[in-house]
Amino acid sequence: MNNLEIYIPLPADYLQIIKVWEASVRATHHFLAEEDILDYKSLIYNEYLHQVDLYCAVDDNQIIAFMGINEDMIQMLFVHPDARSKGVGKKLIEFAIDQKNITKVDVNEQNEQAVGFYERMGFSVSERSAYDASGKPYPVLSMELVKQPFFINF
């Protein structure tokens, strides 16, 4: 990830974003039925990408990850499998916290790698829902950024 930069995508980038989304979901969301993946893919492309502020991680002119933010919440974060464990997700989260003041994220409970990632980034579970936003039985954890204590050295 030598030339990693954060980029605000254009609608012309949405097909590339959907490819990243699908590759990421297939690598991490083994609990989803194929029918659900196809349903979500359509929703992401036709609705959800238009409802958030999008930011992409780009390396050598290729979108390798993206994040959608709405107010103080990360609505989506997906990293291409080839770019996982290379600091890309961390860079997007740090950008979201430092530049966009996000404090919340929802994550599928069954995506244990993502839950652990957000915990390492300083989030903790504040609430659990048995269903996702589409009403499907995929439990969602609402997580909030835990503020680090502020110490003054005398």
URMO-V500131 format. One record per backbone hydrogen bond with DSSP energy under -1.0 kcal/mol. NH is the residue of the N-H (numbers start at 0). CO is the residue of the C=O. Records with the same first field share a line. If there is no record, write none. Layout:
BEGIN
NH: CO  CO
END
This chain:
BEGIN
4: 57
6: 55
12: 9
13: 10
16: 12
17: 13
18: 14
19: 15
20: 16
21: 17
22: 18
23: 19
24: 20
25: 21
26: 22
27: 23
28: 24
31: 28
36: 32
37: 33
38: 34
39: 35
40: 36
41: 37
42: 38
43: 39
44: 40
45: 41
46: 42
47: 42
48: 43
49: 46
50: 47
52: 68
54: 66
55: 6
56: 64
57: 4
58: 61
61: 58
63: 56
64: 56
65: 77
66: 54
67: 75
68: 52
69: 72
72: 69
73: 103
74: 67
75: 67
77: 65
79: 63
82: 79
90: 86
91: 87
92: 88
93: 89
94: 90
95: 91
96: 92
97: 93
98: 94
101: 95
102: 71
103: 71
104: 142
106: 140
108: 138
110: 107
111: 109
114: 110
115: 111
116: 112
117: 113
118: 114
119: 115
120: 116
121: 118
122: 117
123: 143
125: 141
126: 141
128: 139
131: 135
134: 131
137: 135
139: 128
140: 106
141: 126
142: 104
143: 123
144: 102
145: 121
END
